[in-house]
Amino acid sequence: MNLKTVKIIGVFAIFSLCFLFHFLYDWLPNSLFSIFFPVNESIWEHMKLIFSSYVFYGIFDYLLIKKNNIKYNNFLIQLFLVPIIGIILYLIVFIPIYNKIGENMIISIGLLFIIIIIEQIISYFILQSKEIKYQNFIGIIGIILVYIIFGYLTYRPIENYIFYDTAKDKYGINIYVK
């Protein structure tokens, strides 16, 4: 098995994790899960799917790479940067579509799959590139900061349509509009 094969496996594994993670908070509602998994149907909360699915799959990604003695660099920094890039790309494409036609599950899921493919391509090139100085430190601190931001904005969301859950008419985890 080579790195390209691992990345192809990653596309389908991450995509599958997105579906599991979409419902995890509903099945097991608690403060810890509210940080990692969506607590409502807002655009913002769904960005947790992109980030958490990638980071959690990273454990298996690392094990597959190690087990197959695949040469790599920059694992932790790509674990932080790649899903951030994925979130940015997703929002750049999704928000104009959402503003034009509203929510469309087929478009949302199709775009998610395309973003995961792009993420795996970017990951491949980062893992193959020259080692980045302080990459472990940057990666770990970056991941922790992202989850702090997710947690904070879950409980104290900005009153903006990106944070608004139209299904439950609320922002964040507890803030109802009515």
Phi, psi and omega in degrees: 000137178245179184296324179298318179296317178299319181290325176294316175302319180301322179304310184285325178292315180295317178301317178295318178299325178303318180292317177298311184293335179301326185255354187301316179295321178297322181284322183227070184291121175200166185299320181295313181294333180295338179281323187265334188232153182299137178256351177205188185262018179288159177301313182302312183298330179287345175291338174298327178299314181297315184287306185295320179299319180293313183293316181293321176296333180308328177299311180290322177303310180299315180296319178295318179296314180294314182301324183263012178049046180273131178287134180206163173223161167063036185298310185291324179291325177289330178295332176271310188288320186298312178291333174295315176298319178299317178298314180299313179298317180301311182294322179299322181274317188289315186301313177298322178294314179300316180295330182277313187239355182084193182288133175219111187299322180297316178295316181300313182289318178298316178297319177302315180298316178297318179297320179296320176299313179298318178302316182292326176294314178298316178303315180305312183290324177293318179293334180270349184279170179300144182299134179268132180297137179064022184299323179296313180298311181299316181297312182294311180298319179299314180297316179299315180297320179298317180289330173296316178296315177302312180299313181299313183284347172287320182266341179224065183289154173284139179278082183219152185301336178294332181262358186271129177264104182291333181292321182250003178054055180205168173249143174060212186268328186229358190264103179271147181281316185288000000 
